[in-house]
């Protein structure tokens, strides 16, 4: 591939990303997830919930960026209302990955947190 061919491909991809508003969707998603995690952390501190809840919520929020990207890619600028076959498969795979990540985080004992290690109130 020539240098001009790769630069044309990169320019074409950038135009498509901008048309799908992928960057805007990602920034809005990250801001929403950050706010949600802050609220969960606050509630966790107040009510003494299991620390695993925050671990699962963090992993699911991180993995849920995949379905968000699929939705942004297919429904960004043009706002299509019909789900295509490829979009359905991509969305199903992204959701399966998100659910799998949440299940893994819930089952994971890699970073156990005991209640005694939490800060006193």
C-alpha positions in Angstrom: 0.0 0.0 0.0 1.4 3.4 -0.9 1.7 6.3 1.5 -1.1 8.2 -0.2 -3.3 5.2 -0.1 -2.9 4.8 3.7 -3.4 8.5 4.2 -6.6 8.4 2.1 -7.8 5.5 4.2 -7.1 7.3 7.4 -8.8 10.4 6.1 -11.8 8.4 5.0 -12.0 6.7 8.4 -11.8 10.0 10.2 -14.6 11.4 8.0 -16.8 8.3 8.8 -16.0 8.6 12.6 -17.0 12.3 12.5 -20.2 11.5 10.6 -21.2 8.9 13.1 -20.4 11.3 15.9 -18.4 8.5 17.6 -16.2 10.9 19.6 -19.2 12.9 20.9 -21.0 9.8 21.9 -17.9 8.4 23.6 -17.4 11.6 25.6 -21.0 11.8 26.7 -20.9 8.1 27.6 -17.7 8.5 29.7 -19.2 11.5 31.5 -22.4 9.6 32.3 -20.5 6.6 33.5 -18.2 8.7 35.7 -21.3 10.3 37.3 -23.0 6.9 37.8 -19.9 5.5 39.4 -19.5 8.5 41.7 -23.2 8.1 42.8 -22.6 4.3 43.4 -19.5 5.0 45.4 -21.3 7.5 47.5 -24.2 5.1 48.1 -21.8 2.3 48.8 -20.1 4.4 51.5 -23.4 5.4 53.1 -25.1 2.1 53.1 -22.1 -0.3 53.4 -22.9 -2.3 50.3 -20.7 -5.1 49.2 -17.5 -3.7 47.5 -18.0 -6.2 44.8 -20.9 -4.1 43.5 -18.5 -1.3 42.6 -16.1 -3.7 40.9 -18.9 -5.2 38.8 -20.3 -1.7 38.0 -16.9 -0.5 36.9 -16.2 -3.5 34.7 -19.7 -3.4 33.1 -19.4 0.3 32.5 -16.1 -0.1 30.8 -17.3 -3.0 28.7 -20.6 -1.3 27.8 -18.6 1.1 25.7 -18.7 -1.6 23.0 -22.5 -1.6 22.5 -22.5 2.2 22.7 -20.0 2.3 19.9 -22.2 0.0 17.8 -25.2 2.2 18.4 -23.2 5.3 17.7 -21.8 3.9 14.5 -25.1 2.9 13.0 -27.4 5.6 14.5 -25.0 8.6 14.8 -25.5 11.3 12.2 -28.2 9.8 10.0 -30.3 8.5 12.9 -31.4 5.4 11.2 -34.5 3.8 12.8 -34.1 0.3 11.2 -31.8 -2.3 12.6 -29.8 -4.1 9.9 -28.7 -7.7 10.2 -25.0 -6.8 10.6 -25.9 -4.2 13.3 -28.0 -6.8 15.2 -25.1 -9.3 15.2 -22.6 -6.7 16.2 -24.9 -5.4 19.0 -25.6 -8.9 20.2 -21.8 -9.7 20.4 -21.1 -6.4 22.1 -23.8 -7.0 24.7 -22.7 -10.6 25.2 -19.1 -9.3 25.8 -20.5 -6.8 28.3 -22.6 -9.4 30.2 -19.6 -11.7 30.2 -17.4 -9.1 31.6 -19.9 -8.3 34.3 -20.3 -12.0 35.1 -16.5 -12.4 35.3 -16.2 -9.4 37.6 -18.9 -10.8 39.9 -17.2 -14.2 40.0 -13.6 -12.9 40.2 -11.8 -13.3 43.4 -8.6 -11.7 42.1 -9.0 -8.6 44.3 -11.1 -9.7 47.3 -12.0 -6.8 49.6 -13.0 -7.6 53.1 -15.2 -5.4 55.1 -12.5 -5.1 57.8 -10.2 -3.5 55.3 -12.5 -0.6 54.7 -12.0 2.7 56.3 -13.8 3.2 59.7 -16.7 5.6 59.8 
